[in-house]
Amino acid sequence: MALRDHVRIARRFQRAIRIDSDLRNPQALEGFICPRSSAEILLTMGRHIAETGQAAFTWTGPYGSGKSSLVVALSALLSGETKNRNSAAQIIGRQTANQLWKLLPPLSKGWRVLPVVGRRESPTLVIGEALVAAGLAPKPSRNGWSESRVLEVLTGLAAENRSTRGGLIIFIDEMGKFLEGAAGENADIYIFQQLAELAARSDHRLIVVGILHQAFEEYAHRLAREQRDEWAKIQGRFIDLVVNTAGEEQLEILARAIESDHHPKKPSSAVKAVAECISANHRGDKSGLAHTLERCWPLHPLVAALLGPVSRRRFGQNQRSLFGFLNSSEPYGFQDFLRDAGDAALYTPDKLWDYLRINLEPSILASPDGHRWSLAVEAIERCEGLGGDELHLQLLKALALIDLFKERSGLLATAEILGECAHGYGPKQITKAL
């Protein structure tokens, strides 16, 4: 029986979340894992709002770090529907949910949520269109949306029904699109400062969250100094919170994404070796880590441990590249492997190397890792030229991957770890090859 008959990718991890269309979709949170770091971001926001009145934030994180899913989860948690609240509380964690409900009381009808998705247009116009699309405002007259009209509508919505509604939350996804457009056209972004100031004066009734893929100032680096200073003043109205999953959080997400019939009674020797190596360097829970790595089967445990660090490099896209890899039918991709592999095969490090080499090499060469990648490629080609066999190449590719992505992985290229990467060879053969 082919391996693809034993392994599935959970449906939740087969598409990206879009906040305007998925906000009220109950299936959007199906299978979502809220890492502890993301739950802490929500609590940090709640404390700022309740204790200081600061209510304007930016969530900054690379593509695929779970920002849009977090929007959907927080919206459900603060909604007026008990079923949605309970579902979100189960995902975020009951203790975190109870704290957030105290800090940001949803009351009986919950918080209103306005989802805005950025594009290279006037932010005022797009926010106005979002108000109409959400049924929160009528279409404007011939004069269209002005900044004063948008702010007036938002002020009214935030103040409505104080005894039954928590207030209004504005989520501005792809906020960077507005900033890119403004930087390219030398346009004004003063509306964001006005939104932040409006939120600060709202008596905890208006929250503004902008979602970015890179720091605010990165969008302004081509502007004149005077304009950069103006942008810095606007940025200062927002508290920036970094959304990015840690290594073990990504491993847990990976394990949840892969569904299989593989349920061994104890971890394999490869899993034990990788778990011990990571735990020794990161002082983590060895048994828990081994259990998580085993659930990533049929990924070799070294591949599972490396995919997080690979995805956090500049040429990667964090969780999105993790799931892109799992769903990829590109040469040497995971789906390509499942299609042809037998039911006992593992996706080993040499296959990951070949996948990166064939599909991502131009991006890697253009990244800060380009020089080290070129050295590794040269070493492998030299090995082939000197008559290296399959075993030599398996070991060398595994060593190259560990060396390239060892930062924060906790992995070291020990003889034991490399020996577990040489699939189908005995200890004497591996020692001789090394």
C-alpha positions in Angstrom: 0.0 0.0 0.0 1.3 3.5 -0.9 2.2 5.9 1.9 -0.3 8.4 0.6 -3.1 6.0 1.8 -1.8 6.3 5.4 -1.1 10.1 5.5 -3.3 13.1 5.2 -2.9 16.8 5.7 -5.6 18.3 7.9 -8.0 20.4 5.9 -7.4 23.4 8.2 -3.8 23.6 6.9 -4.7 23.5 3.2 -5.6 27.2 2.7 -4.8 30.7 4.0 -7.3 32.7 6.2 -8.8 35.9 4.8 -10.3 38.0 7.6 -13.1 39.7 5.6 -14.5 36.4 4.3 -13.6 34.0 7.1 -14.5 36.2 10.1 -17.9 34.6 10.6 -17.1 31.2 9.1 -17.3 28.6 11.9 -15.0 26.3 10.0 -12.2 28.9 9.8 -11.0 28.0 13.3 -11.3 24.2 12.8 -8.0 22.7 13.8 -6.5 26.1 14.7 -3.8 25.9 17.4 -3.2 29.1 19.4 0.5 29.0 20.6 1.2 30.3 24.0 3.1 33.3 22.6 0.0 34.4 20.6 -2.2 34.0 23.7 0.3 36.3 25.6 -0.1 38.9 22.8 -3.9 39.0 23.4 -3.4 39.3 27.1 -0.8 42.1 26.7 -3.3 44.0 24.5 -6.1 43.5 27.1 -3.9 44.8 29.9 -2.8 47.9 27.9 -6.4 48.8 27.1 -7.8 48.2 30.6 -5.0 49.7 32.6 -3.6 52.5 30.4 -6.2 53.3 27.8 -3.7 52.5 25.0 -5.9 50.9 22.3 -3.9 51.1 19.0 -1.6 48.2 18.2 0.3 46.7 15.3 0.9 42.9 15.0 4.1 42.4 13.1 5.2 39.0 11.9 6.3 37.2 8.8 3.9 35.6 6.3 2.1 32.7 7.7 2.8 33.4 11.4 -0.9 33.0 12.2 -1.9 36.7 12.5 -5.1 36.3 10.4 -6.2 33.2 12.4 -5.6 35.1 15.6 -7.9 37.8 14.3 -10.7 35.3 13.7 -10.1 33.6 17.1 -10.2 36.9 19.1 -13.3 38.1 17.1 -15.1 34.8 18.0 -14.0 35.1 21.7 -15.4 38.6 22.0 -18.6 38.0 19.9 -22.1 38.1 21.2 -22.8 34.4 20.4 -22.2 32.0 23.2 -21.3 29.1 20.9 -18.6 31.1 19.2 -17.2 32.3 22.5 -16.9 28.8 23.9 -15.3 27.4 20.7 -12.7 30.2 20.8 -12.1 29.8 24.5 -11.4 26.1 24.0 -8.8 27.0 21.3 -7.2 29.9 23.1 -7.3 28.3 26.5 -10.0 28.7 29.1 -7.8 30.6 31.6 -6.6 33.1 28.9 -10.3 33.5 27.8 -11.5 34.3 31.3 -8.8 36.9 31.7 -9.6 38.5 28.4 -13.3 38.6 29.2 -12.5 40.5 32.4 -10.2 42.9 30.6 -12.4 43.4 27.6 -16.0 42.6 28.7 -18.1 41.6 25.7 -21.4 42.1 27.6 -24.4 40.4 26.1 -24.0 41.4 22.5 -20.3 41.2 22.2 -17.8 43.5 20.4 -18.5 44.7 16.9 -15.7 43.8 14.5 -14.8 45.7 11.4 -12.4 43.7 9.1 -10.4 45.9 6.6 -8.1 44.3 4.1 -5.5 46.7 2.7 -4.7 47.5 -0.9 -2.9 50.2 -2.8 -5.7 52.7 -2.4 -6.6 55.5 0.0 -7.1 54.0 3.5 -10.0 56.3 4.0 -11.8 55.0 1.0 -11.1 51.3 1.9 -12.2 51.7 5.5 -15.4 53.4 4.3 -16.1 50.5 1.8 -15.5 48.0 4.7 -18.1 49.8 6.8 -20.6 49.5 4.0 -19.8 45.9 3.3 -20.2 45.0 7.0 -23.6 46.7 7.1 -22.4 49.3 9.6 -22.9 52.4 7.5 -24.9 53.4 4.4 -23.3 54.2 1.1 -22.0 57.8 1.1 -23.3 60.5 -1.1 -21.7 61.6 -4.3 -18.8 63.2 -2.4 -17.7 59.8 -1.2 -15.8 59.1 2.0 -13.8 61.8 3.7 -11.6 61.3 6.8 -13.9 63.3 9.0 -16.9 61.2 7.8 -15.1 57.9 8.5 -14.0 59.0 12.0 -17.5 60.3 12.7 -19.1 56.9 11.8 -16.5 55.0 13.8 -17.0 57.2 16.9 -20.7 56.6 16.8 -20.4 52.8 16.4 -17.9 52.6 19.3 -20.2 54.6 21.6 -23.4 52.7 20.8 -25.2 50.4 23.2 -22.8 50.8 26.1 -24.9 48.5 28.3 -25.0 45.6 25.9 -21.9 45.9 23.6 -18.2 45.9 24.4 -17.4 48.4 21.7 -15.8 48.3 18.2 -12.6 46.5 17.1 -11.0 47.5 13.7 -8.7 44.9 12.2 -6.6 46.3 9.3 -5.1 43.3 7.6 -2.4 43.9 5.0 -1.8 47.3 6.5 1.5 47.3 4.7 -0.3 47.6 1.4 -1.5 51.0 2.5 2.0 52.0 3.5 3.6 50.7 0.3 1.0 52.7 -1.7 1.6 55.8 0.3 5.4 55.5 0.1 5.2 55.0 -3.7 2.9 57.9 -4.4 4.2 60.2 -1.6 0.7 60.1 -0.1 -0.5 60.9 3.4 -1.1 58.3 6.1 -2.4 60.7 8.7 -5.7 58.8 9.0 -3.8 56.1 11.0 -2.7 58.7 13.6 -6.3 59.9 13.8 -7.5 56.4 14.3 -5.0 55.8 17.1 -5.9 59.0 18.8 -9.6 58.3 18.5 -9.1 54.9 20.1 -7.1 56.5 23.0 -10.0 58.9 23.7 -12.8 56.2 23.3 -12.9 55.2 27.0 -12.0 51.6 26.1 -14.7 51.4 23.4 -12.6 51.4 20.3 -9.6 49.1 19.5 -7.4 49.5 16.3 -5.1 46.6 15.3 -3.0 46.9 12.2 -1.4 43.8 10.8 2.0 44.0 9.2 4.6 41.6 7.7 7.6 43.8 8.5 8.3 46.8 10.8 6.6 50.1 10.1 9.8 51.9 9.3 10.8 49.3 6.6 8.0 50.7 4.4 9.4 54.3 4.8 13.1 53.7 4.0 12.9 55.3 0.6 11.2 58.4 1.8 12.8 61.7 2.5 14.0 62.2 6.1 11.2 64.7 6.9 8.6 62.2 5.8 10.3 59.4 7.7 10.1 61.5 10.8 6.4 62.0 10.3 5.8 58.3 9.8 7.8 57.6 13.0 5.4 59.9 14.9 2.4 58.0 13.6 4.1 54.7 14.4 4.6 56.0 17.9 0.9 56.0 18.4 0.8 52.2 18.1 2.2 49.6 20.4 4.0 47.0 18.2 3.5 43.3 19.2 5.6 40.6 17.4 3.6 37.6 16.3 6.0 34.7 15.6 5.8 31.1 16.8 8.8 29.6 18.7 10.5 26.4 17.5 8.6 23.9 19.7 5.3 25.7 18.9 6.0 25.2 15.2 6.7 21.5 15.8 3.4 21.1 17.5 1.6 22.8 14.6 3.4 20.5 12.2 2.4 17.4 14.2 -1.2 18.6 14.2 -1.2 19.2 10.5 -0.1 15.7 9.6 -2.7 13.0 10.2 -1.7 9.4 9.8 -2.2 5.8 10.9 1.2 5.8 12.6 0.9 5.1 16.3 4.0 3.4 17.6 4.2 2.3 21.3 7.6 4.0 21.8 9.7 6.6 19.9 12.1 5.4 17.2 15.9 5.6 17.8 16.1 8.6 15.4 13.4 10.4 17.3 15.2 9.7 20.6 18.5 11.0 19.2 17.0 14.2 17.8 14.9 14.9 21.0 17.9 14.3 23.3 20.1 16.6 21.2 17.6 19.5 21.1 16.7 19.0 24.8 20.4 19.1 25.8 20.9 22.4 24.1 17.5 24.0 24.8 16.8 22.4 28.2 13.3 21.3 27.0 11.1 18.4 27.9 12.7 15.5 26.2 9.8 13.0 26.5 7.2 15.6 25.3 9.5 16.6 22.4 10.0 13.0 21.4 6.2 12.4 21.4 5.7 15.5 19.1 8.5 14.5 16.7 7.0 11.0 16.4 3.6 12.5 15.5 5.4 14.2 12.5 5.9 10.8 10.8 6.6 10.2 7.9 8.9 13.2 8.2 12.3 12.1 9.5 12.6 13.7 13.0 15.6 15.8 11.8 13.5 17.1 8.9 10.7 18.0 11.3 13.1 19.8 13.6 14.7 21.7 10.7 11.5 22.8 8.9 10.8 25.6 11.5 14.2 27.2 11.2 14.1 26.8 7.4 10.8 28.6 7.2 12.0 31.5 9.4 14.8 32.4 7.0 14.3 35.3 4.7 13.5 33.0 1.7 10.8 31.2 3.8 7.3 32.3 4.9 7.0 30.8 8.3 4.0 28.7 8.9 2.7 29.3 5.4 5.8 27.8 3.9 5.5 24.9 6.3 2.0 24.1 5.0 3.0 25.0 1.5 5.7 22.3 1.8 3.3 19.8 3.2 0.8 20.4 0.4 3.5 20.8 -2.3 3.6 18.5 -5.4 6.8 20.1 -6.6 9.7 17.8 -7.3 10.9 16.3 -4.0 8.0 18.0 -2.2 6.1 16.1 0.5 3.1 15.2 -1.7 5.5 14.1 -4.5 7.2 11.8 -1.9 3.9 10.4 -0.6 2.7 9.5 -4.1 5.7 7.3 -4.8 6.9 6.0 -1.4 6.2 2.7 0.2 4.3 2.5 3.5 7.5 2.3 5.6 9.5 5.1 3.9 10.6 8.3 5.7 11.1 11.8 4.2 14.8 12.0 5.0 17.1 15.1 5.2 18.7 14.4 1.8 15.2 14.7 0.2 14.7 18.1 2.0 18.0 19.2 0.6 17.0 18.2 -3.0 13.7 20.0 -2.5 15.4 23.2 -1.5 18.0 22.9 -4.2 15.5 22.4 -7.1 12.7 24.7 -6.0 14.2 27.5 -3.8 17.8 27.8 -4.7 17.5 31.2 -6.5 15.8 32.7 -3.5 18.3 31.2 -1.1 21.2 32.5 -3.1 19.7 36.0 -3.0 19.3 35.8 0.8 21.9 36.3 3.6 22.3 32.5 3.6 23.5 32.5 -0.1 27.2 32.3 0.6 27.0 29.4 3.0 24.5 27.6 0.7 27.0 28.0 -2.2 29.8 26.5 -0.1 27.6 23.5 0.8 26.6 23.0 -2.8 30.2 23.1 -3.9 31.1 20.5 -1.2 28.4 18.1 -2.3 29.3 18.5 -6.0 33.0 17.8 -5.1 31.9 14.7 -3.2 30.0 13.4 -6.3 33.0 14.3 -8.5 35.4 12.3 -6.3 33.2 9.2 -6.5 31.1 9.6 -3.4 28.3 7.0 -3.2 24.7 7.4 -2.0 25.7 7.0 1.7 28.3 9.8 1.5 25.8 12.1 -0.1 23.1 11.3 2.4 25.4 12.2 5.3 26.8 15.3 3.6 23.4 16.7 2.8 22.2 16.2 6.4 25.4 17.8 7.7 24.9 20.8 5.4 21.3 21.3 6.5 22.2 21.2 10.2 25.0 23.6 9.6 22.9 26.0 7.6 20.0 26.2 9.9 21.5 25.4 13.3 20.6 28.7 14.8 17.8 28.2 17.4 17.3 24.6 16.2 19.3 23.1 19.1 20.7 20.6 16.6 24.4 19.5 16.3 26.0 17.4 13.6 27.1 14.6 15.9 28.0 11.1 14.7 24.8 9.8 16.4 22.5 12.3 14.7 24.2 11.8 11.3 24.0 8.1 11.7 20.2 8.3 12.1 20.1 10.2 8.8 21.6 7.4 6.7 18.6 5.3 6.1 19.2 1.6 5.4 22.9 1.4 6.3 24.6 -0.3 9.3 26.8 1.3 11.9 30.1 0.1 10.5 29.2 1.4 7.0 28.2 4.8 8.5 31.4 5.1 10.6 33.6 4.2 7.6 31.8 6.7 5.4 32.2 9.5 8.0 
